[in-house]
Amino acid sequence: MNPTDQPSTAQTAAPGIPDARRRCVHLRAWSAVVASGVLACTALLPAQAQIGSTVPVRVGVVGPFTGPSADFGVPMLNGIKLAVDEINAVGGYLGRPLELVIKDDTADPDQGRKVSQELLNEKVVATIGFCNTGVALKAIDLFQGAASPLIVPCATGTAVTAKYPAPDSYIFRVQARDAIQAPFLVDDIVKRGWDKVAIFADKTGYGEGGYNDVVAALAAKNLKPVHVARFDLGVKDLTAELTAARNAGANVVYSYTVGPENATIANGKKALGWKVPQVGPWPLSFPFFLEGAKDAAEGALMVQTFIAEPSNERRASFLSSYTRKYHGKVAVPMAAANAYDATYLLMYSFLGIRDGNLTGKAIKESLEGKMKTYYGVVTTYDKPFSVQDKDAITRNMLVMGMVKNGAITFAYPEDAKRNLIIQRKQ
């Protein structure tokens, strides 16, 4: 926690500043970083780079931009595009524009692997992507095998960054892994007196990993779930499982699924007249849940890294720039904000490469400790990664979100106040 986290005007809370000025301040801050990088490494660059190569830097993007997970895949893509537009507006990387090579995995693991190989064949220098844990786990071996850095802004499965141990892993993440989300939420529900937990988890890699993390978090409190329901994606009726959970005495439903199945659970509880709370990870903030369950979603609690409230200037600037560019509010603010920050972190890693040669190994090493501090939307990233640690988000950055009047807000007033102070990595 750092109450003096104010390196420049671009980072101070100033909600009265017009949006145009906020955007200009943000771009000036990036320009200063670019300029310092240029001055630091010009003498070491190859001759062709010194005279101003305009060959684009190709960055891969992979995610579910159509299909059942597009509700957070599209905001992820939009956050990446917004960051790239800003970076290119002030010169890109040493005068080279960033060019996105975008592939749609449709939330299908086999398709995700196929398009990941396509990205690597197209010689991208690094990739930002994956919303679905199961899709990521099917493909990450390709990036690891090719020594091509991957930054994951959305997929939360613990195994995504645990599969390849330090120091050799090329898999990075700007998202809260389930292994910290689950204990954070279990601590909260126990504090609220809800100690008879029914777990509803889908059978995907995401649901499986999340289920295991929740069971482990409960065990740390000497608790076991009173009922467990596992289900396939696309299920339309969980009445029988909900009835069994109620009969088991559950006083809270912990759901671990990513799509409309969350709404199926909420609507099923309502139909039974069973008024117990529903809690879970961040998919409870997705449109599939909010719009699919409507009033049945009210009061649901979920873990968040970012809630769309302009608590400082960089967040206000991001939200207003996104709204203006995409003509409406952010459907899933966390997906957009995490992806926006992941994009800037990748670009900052480029500036840490002093010879201008963007190899996978050089980008990896830069991400692991050679970057300047980036004052982002979710947090301030001062050494977000290391040789031993590939997860940028730590537990102290998490807050409890709650559905109120069909939107996501802070569950606790003290979290709204705490959000005014940047929580740095612990």
C-alpha positions as CSV (number, residue, x, y, z in Angstrom):
1,M,0.0,0.0,0.0
2,N,1.4,3.4,-1.0
3,P,-0.5,6.5,-0.2
4,T,2.1,8.6,-2.0
5,D,1.9,6.7,-5.2
6,Q,2.0,9.9,-7.3
7,P,4.9,10.1,-9.6
8,S,3.4,12.6,-12.0
9,T,0.2,14.5,-12.8
10,A,-0.9,11.4,-14.8
11,Q,-1.2,9.4,-11.7
12,T,-2.9,11.8,-9.3
13,A,-6.6,11.8,-8.5
14,A,-8.1,14.8,-10.3
15,P,-11.7,14.0,-11.3
16,G,-12.3,17.5,-12.4
17,I,-9.8,17.5,-15.2
18,P,-11.4,17.2,-18.6
19,D,-11.0,13.9,-20.4
20,A,-9.0,15.4,-23.3
21,R,-6.4,16.7,-20.8
22,R,-6.3,13.4,-18.9
23,R,-5.6,11.6,-22.2
24,C,-2.8,14.1,-23.2
25,V,-1.2,13.7,-19.7
26,H,-1.2,9.9,-20.1
27,L,0.3,10.1,-23.5
28,R,3.0,12.6,-22.4
29,A,3.9,10.2,-19.6
30,W,4.3,7.3,-22.1
31,S,6.3,9.6,-24.5
32,A,8.7,10.4,-21.6
33,V,9.3,6.7,-21.1
34,V,9.8,6.1,-24.8
35,A,12.2,9.0,-25.0
36,S,14.2,7.8,-22.1
37,G,14.4,4.4,-23.6
38,V,15.6,5.8,-26.9
39,L,18.3,7.9,-25.3
40,A,19.4,5.0,-23.2
41,C,19.9,2.5,-26.1
42,T,20.4,4.5,-29.3
43,A,24.2,4.0,-29.2
44,L,23.7,0.3,-28.9
45,L,21.1,-0.2,-31.6
46,P,21.9,-1.7,-35.0
47,A,22.3,0.9,-37.8
48,Q,19.0,0.1,-39.4
49,A,17.2,0.7,-36.1
50,Q,19.0,4.0,-35.5
51,I,17.9,5.4,-38.7
52,G,14.3,4.8,-37.8
53,S,13.0,1.4,-39.0
54,T,9.2,1.4,-39.6
55,V,8.8,-2.3,-39.8
56,P,5.9,-3.1,-37.4
57,V,6.4,-5.0,-34.2
58,R,3.9,-7.9,-34.5
59,V,2.1,-8.9,-31.3
60,G,-0.2,-11.9,-31.2
61,V,-3.6,-11.7,-29.5
62,V,-5.7,-14.8,-28.9
63,G,-9.1,-15.0,-27.1
64,P,-12.8,-15.8,-27.5
65,F,-14.1,-13.0,-29.7
66,T,-17.1,-15.0,-30.8
67,G,-18.9,-17.8,-29.1
68,P,-19.9,-18.4,-25.5
69,S,-17.1,-16.5,-23.8
70,A,-17.2,-13.4,-26.1
71,D,-18.8,-11.4,-23.3
72,F,-15.3,-11.0,-21.7
73,G,-13.1,-11.9,-24.7
74,V,-14.3,-8.7,-26.6
75,P,-13.5,-6.4,-23.7
76,M,-10.1,-8.0,-23.3
77,L,-9.4,-7.3,-27.0
78,N,-10.8,-3.8,-26.7
79,G,-8.4,-3.1,-23.8
80,I,-5.5,-4.3,-25.8
81,K,-6.5,-2.2,-28.9
82,L,-6.9,0.9,-26.8
83,A,-3.4,0.6,-25.3
84,V,-1.9,-0.1,-28.7
85,D,-3.6,2.9,-30.3
86,E,-2.2,5.1,-27.5
87,I,1.3,3.7,-27.8
88,N,1.3,4.1,-31.6
89,A,0.1,7.6,-31.3
90,V,3.3,8.6,-29.6
91,G,5.7,6.6,-31.8
92,G,5.3,3.0,-30.9
93,Y,8.6,1.1,-30.1
94,L,11.5,3.3,-31.3
95,G,9.4,4.6,-34.1
96,R,8.1,1.1,-35.1
97,P,4.3,0.8,-34.9
98,L,2.8,-2.1,-33.0
99,E,0.7,-4.4,-35.2
100,L,-1.8,-6.8,-33.6
101,V,-2.2,-10.3,-35.1
102,I,-5.6,-11.4,-33.8
103,K,-6.9,-14.9,-33.6
104,D,-10.3,-16.1,-32.3
105,D,-10.2,-19.2,-30.2
106,T,-14.0,-19.3,-29.8
107,A,-13.5,-20.7,-26.2
108,D,-12.7,-24.1,-27.7
109,P,-9.4,-25.7,-26.6
110,D,-8.7,-27.4,-29.9
111,Q,-9.3,-24.2,-31.8
112,G,-7.2,-22.3,-29.3
113,R,-4.3,-24.6,-29.9
114,K,-4.7,-24.4,-33.7
115,V,-4.7,-20.5,-33.7
116,S,-1.8,-20.4,-31.2
117,Q,0.3,-22.4,-33.6
118,E,-0.7,-20.0,-36.4
119,L,0.4,-17.0,-34.3
120,L,3.8,-18.6,-33.8
121,N,4.1,-19.4,-37.5
122,E,3.4,-15.8,-38.2
123,K,6.5,-14.8,-36.2
124,V,4.9,-12.6,-33.5
125,V,7.4,-11.4,-30.9
126,A,5.0,-12.1,-28.0
127,T,1.4,-12.9,-27.4
128,I,-1.3,-11.5,-25.1
129,G,-4.2,-13.8,-24.5
130,F,-6.5,-16.4,-23.2
131,C,-9.7,-16.0,-21.3
132,N,-10.5,-19.6,-20.6
133,T,-8.3,-21.7,-18.5
134,G,-9.0,-24.9,-20.4
135,V,-8.1,-23.3,-23.7
136,A,-4.9,-21.8,-22.2
137,L,-3.8,-25.1,-20.8
138,K,-4.3,-26.8,-24.2
139,A,-2.0,-24.3,-25.9
140,I,0.6,-22.9,-23.5
141,D,3.1,-25.7,-24.3
142,L,3.4,-24.3,-27.8
143,F,4.5,-20.9,-26.5
144,Q,6.8,-22.5,-23.9
145,G,8.3,-24.8,-26.5
146,A,8.9,-21.9,-28.9
147,A,10.4,-19.7,-26.2
148,S,7.8,-17.1,-27.1
149,P,6.5,-15.0,-24.2
150,L,2.8,-15.2,-23.4
151,I,1.0,-12.7,-21.1
152,V,-2.4,-13.9,-19.8
153,P,-4.8,-11.1,-18.8
154,C,-7.9,-13.1,-18.0
155,A,-7.6,-16.9,-17.5
156,T,-7.4,-17.4,-13.7
157,G,-6.6,-21.2,-13.4
158,T,-3.8,-21.7,-11.0
159,A,-2.1,-24.2,-13.3
160,V,-1.7,-21.7,-16.1
161,T,1.4,-20.2,-14.5
162,A,2.3,-23.2,-12.4
163,K,2.6,-25.7,-15.3
164,Y,6.1,-24.5,-16.2
165,P,8.2,-23.7,-13.1
166,A,10.7,-21.0,-12.7
167,P,13.1,-20.0,-13.9
168,D,12.4,-21.3,-17.4
169,S,8.7,-20.4,-17.8
170,Y,7.7,-18.0,-20.6
171,I,4.1,-17.8,-19.3
172,F,3.2,-14.6,-17.4
173,R,-0.1,-13.3,-16.1
174,V,-1.8,-10.1,-15.2
175,Q,-4.8,-11.5,-13.3
176,A,-5.5,-13.0,-9.9
177,R,-5.0,-16.8,-10.0
178,D,-7.6,-19.0,-8.5
179,A,-5.2,-20.0,-5.7
180,I,-5.5,-16.5,-4.2
181,Q,-9.1,-15.8,-5.3
182,A,-10.5,-18.9,-3.5
183,P,-9.0,-18.3,-0.1
184,F,-9.9,-14.6,-0.3
185,L,-13.5,-15.4,-0.9
186,V,-13.6,-18.2,1.6
187,D,-12.3,-15.9,4.3
188,D,-15.0,-13.4,3.5
189,I,-17.9,-15.9,3.6
190,V,-16.7,-17.4,6.8
191,K,-16.5,-13.9,8.3
192,R,-20.1,-13.4,7.3
193,G,-21.1,-16.6,9.1
194,W,-21.7,-18.8,6.0
195,D,-19.9,-22.0,6.8
196,K,-22.0,-24.6,5.1
197,V,-20.9,-24.3,1.5
198,A,-22.4,-25.9,-1.6
199,I,-19.9,-25.9,-4.6
200,F,-21.4,-25.8,-8.1
201,A,-18.5,-26.2,-10.6
202,D,-18.5,-27.0,-14.3
203,K,-16.5,-29.8,-15.8
204,T,-14.1,-27.6,-17.8
205,G,-10.4,-27.1,-16.8
206,Y,-11.5,-23.8,-15.2
207,G,-14.2,-25.5,-13.1
208,E,-11.9,-28.4,-12.1
209,G,-9.1,-26.1,-11.0
210,G,-11.4,-23.7,-9.2
211,Y,-13.2,-26.6,-7.4
212,N,-9.8,-27.9,-6.1
213,D,-8.8,-24.4,-5.0
214,V,-12.1,-23.9,-3.1
215,V,-11.9,-27.3,-1.4
216,A,-8.3,-26.5,-0.3
217,A,-9.3,-23.0,1.0
218,L,-12.2,-24.6,2.9
219,A,-9.9,-27.2,4.4
220,A,-7.6,-24.5,5.7
221,K,-10.6,-23.4,7.7
222,N,-11.4,-26.9,8.8
223,L,-14.5,-27.0,6.6
224,K,-15.8,-29.3,3.9
225,P,-18.4,-28.6,1.3
226,V,-21.8,-29.9,2.4
227,H,-22.7,-30.6,-1.2
228,V,-20.8,-30.7,-4.6
229,A,-22.5,-30.4,-8.0
230,R,-20.5,-30.9,-11.2
231,F,-22.1,-30.1,-14.5
232,D,-21.5,-29.8,-18.2
233,L,-21.5,-26.4,-20.0
234,G,-24.8,-25.6,-21.5
235,V,-26.9,-27.1,-18.7
236,K,-30.3,-25.5,-18.6
237,D,-31.7,-26.9,-15.3
238,L,-30.0,-27.6,-12.0
239,T,-33.1,-27.8,-9.9
240,A,-32.3,-31.3,-8.7
241,E,-28.8,-30.4,-7.6
242,L,-30.0,-27.1,-5.9
243,T,-32.7,-29.1,-4.1
244,A,-30.0,-31.5,-2.8
245,A,-27.8,-28.6,-1.7
246,R,-30.7,-27.1,0.2
247,N,-31.5,-30.4,1.8
248,A,-27.8,-30.7,2.9
249,G,-28.2,-27.5,4.8
250,A,-26.1,-25.2,2.6
251,N,-26.2,-21.5,3.6
252,V,-24.2,-20.3,0.6
253,V,-23.7,-21.4,-3.0
254,Y,-20.1,-21.1,-4.4
255,S,-20.3,-21.3,-8.2
256,Y,-17.3,-21.9,-10.4
257,T,-18.3,-21.5,-14.0
258,V,-17.8,-18.9,-16.7
259,G,-20.9,-18.6,-18.8
260,P,-24.7,-18.6,-18.6
261,E,-24.6,-21.5,-16.1
262,N,-24.1,-19.0,-13.3
263,A,-27.5,-17.5,-14.2
264,T,-29.0,-21.0,-14.3
265,I,-27.9,-21.4,-10.7
266,A,-29.3,-18.1,-9.6
267,N,-32.6,-18.5,-11.5
268,G,-32.9,-22.1,-10.1
269,K,-32.5,-20.8,-6.5
270,K,-35.2,-18.2,-7.2
271,A,-37.6,-20.7,-8.6
272,L,-37.2,-22.8,-5.5
273,G,-37.7,-19.8,-3.2
274,W,-34.3,-20.6,-1.7
275,K,-32.8,-17.3,-0.5
276,V,-29.2,-18.1,0.1
277,P,-26.4,-16.0,-1.3
278,Q,-24.4,-16.9,-4.4
279,V,-20.7,-16.2,-4.4
280,G,-17.8,-16.9,-6.8
281,P,-14.9,-15.6,-8.8
282,W,-15.1,-12.8,-11.3
283,P,-17.5,-14.4,-13.9
284,L,-20.3,-13.3,-11.6
285,S,-19.6,-9.8,-12.9
286,F,-20.2,-10.9,-16.5
287,P,-23.2,-9.9,-18.6
288,F,-24.2,-13.6,-19.0
289,F,-24.9,-13.5,-15.2
290,L,-26.2,-10.0,-14.7
291,E,-28.5,-10.0,-17.7
292,G,-29.4,-13.7,-17.6
293,A,-30.3,-13.7,-13.9
294,K,-31.5,-10.1,-13.5
295,D,-33.1,-9.7,-10.1
296,A,-32.0,-13.2,-9.1
297,A,-28.4,-11.9,-9.4
298,E,-28.9,-9.1,-6.8
299,G,-26.5,-9.3,-3.9
300,A,-24.2,-11.9,-5.4
301,L,-20.6,-11.5,-4.3
302,M,-17.5,-12.0,-6.4
303,V,-13.7,-11.3,-6.4
304,Q,-12.5,-8.4,-8.4
305,T,-9.1,-6.7,-9.2
306,F,-10.8,-3.7,-10.8
307,I,-14.3,-2.1,-10.3
308,A,-15.3,0.5,-12.8
309,E,-15.2,3.6,-10.5
310,P,-12.9,6.5,-11.3
311,S,-11.0,6.6,-8.1
312,N,-7.9,8.2,-9.6
313,E,-7.0,9.9,-12.8
314,R,-5.5,7.0,-14.6
315,R,-8.7,4.9,-14.0
316,A,-10.9,7.8,-14.9
317,S,-8.9,8.3,-18.1
318,F,-9.0,4.6,-19.0
319,L,-12.8,4.4,-18.5
320,S,-13.6,7.6,-20.4
321,S,-11.2,6.6,-23.3
322,Y,-12.8,3.2,-23.5
323,T,-16.3,4.5,-23.4
324,R,-15.6,7.1,-26.1
325,K,-13.7,4.6,-28.4
326,Y,-16.2,1.8,-28.1
327,H,-19.4,3.9,-27.7
328,G,-20.6,2.5,-24.4
329,K,-19.7,1.2,-21.0
330,V,-17.2,-1.6,-20.4
331,A,-19.1,-4.9,-20.4
332,V,-16.5,-6.6,-18.2
333,P,-14.2,-3.9,-16.7
334,M,-11.7,-6.3,-15.2
335,A,-11.1,-8.0,-18.6
336,A,-10.5,-4.7,-20.3
337,A,-8.4,-3.2,-17.5
338,N,-6.2,-6.2,-17.0
339,A,-5.6,-6.5,-20.8
340,Y,-4.8,-2.8,-21.1
341,D,-2.2,-3.1,-18.4
342,A,-0.8,-6.3,-19.8
343,T,-0.3,-4.5,-23.1
344,Y,1.6,-1.7,-21.6
345,L,3.7,-4.1,-19.5
346,L,4.7,-5.8,-22.7
347,M,5.6,-2.5,-24.3
348,Y,7.6,-1.5,-21.3
349,S,9.5,-4.8,-21.6
350,F,10.5,-3.8,-25.1
351,L,12.0,-0.6,-23.9
352,G,14.1,-2.6,-21.4
353,I,15.8,-4.3,-24.4
354,R,18.8,-2.2,-25.0
355,D,19.9,-3.6,-28.4
356,G,16.5,-3.4,-30.0
357,N,16.5,-7.1,-30.8
358,L,13.1,-8.4,-29.6
359,T,13.8,-12.1,-29.1
360,G,11.7,-14.2,-26.9
361,K,14.5,-14.6,-24.4
362,A,15.2,-10.9,-24.3
363,I,11.5,-10.0,-23.7
364,K,11.3,-12.7,-21.0
365,E,14.3,-11.3,-19.2
366,S,13.1,-7.8,-19.5
367,L,9.7,-8.7,-18.1
368,E,11.5,-10.4,-15.2
369,G,13.2,-7.3,-13.9
370,K,14.5,-4.8,-16.5
371,M,11.4,-2.7,-17.0
372,K,10.7,0.8,-15.7
373,T,7.8,1.1,-13.3
374,Y,4.4,1.3,-15.0
375,Y,1.6,3.3,-13.4
376,G,-1.3,1.2,-14.6
377,V,-5.1,1.0,-14.2
378,V,-5.3,-1.9,-11.9
379,T,-2.2,-1.1,-9.9
380,T,1.3,0.3,-10.0
381,Y,3.6,-2.3,-11.5
382,D,7.0,-2.0,-9.9
383,K,8.8,-5.3,-10.7
384,P,5.5,-7.2,-11.4
385,F,7.4,-10.3,-12.4
386,S,10.7,-11.9,-11.5
387,V,12.7,-15.0,-12.5
388,Q,10.8,-16.9,-9.8
389,D,7.3,-15.3,-10.0
390,K,5.2,-14.9,-13.2
391,D,2.0,-13.6,-11.5
392,A,1.7,-9.8,-11.3
393,I,-1.4,-9.7,-9.1
394,T,-1.2,-10.4,-5.4
395,R,-4.0,-10.9,-2.8
396,N,-3.7,-7.4,-1.3
397,M,-5.0,-6.0,-4.7
398,L,-8.3,-7.9,-4.5
399,V,-11.6,-6.5,-3.4
400,M,-15.1,-7.9,-3.0
401,G,-17.6,-6.9,-5.6
402,M,-21.3,-7.1,-5.2
403,V,-24.2,-6.9,-7.6
404,K,-26.4,-3.9,-6.8
405,N,-29.2,-2.7,-9.0
406,G,-27.8,-4.8,-11.9
407,A,-24.2,-3.4,-11.7
408,I,-21.0,-4.2,-9.9
409,T,-20.0,-2.1,-7.0
410,F,-17.9,-2.5,-3.8
411,A,-19.3,-4.9,-1.3
412,Y,-17.7,-2.9,1.6
413,P,-17.6,0.9,1.9
414,E,-14.1,0.5,3.3
415,D,-12.9,-1.1,0.1
416,A,-14.2,1.8,-1.9
417,K,-12.1,4.1,0.3
418,R,-9.1,1.7,0.2
419,N,-9.4,1.9,-3.6
420,L,-8.2,5.5,-3.5
421,I,-4.8,4.2,-2.4
422,I,-2.8,2.1,-4.9
423,Q,-2.2,-1.4,-3.7
424,R,1.3,-2.5,-4.9
425,K,2.5,-6.0,-5.3
426,Q,3.5,-7.7,-2.0
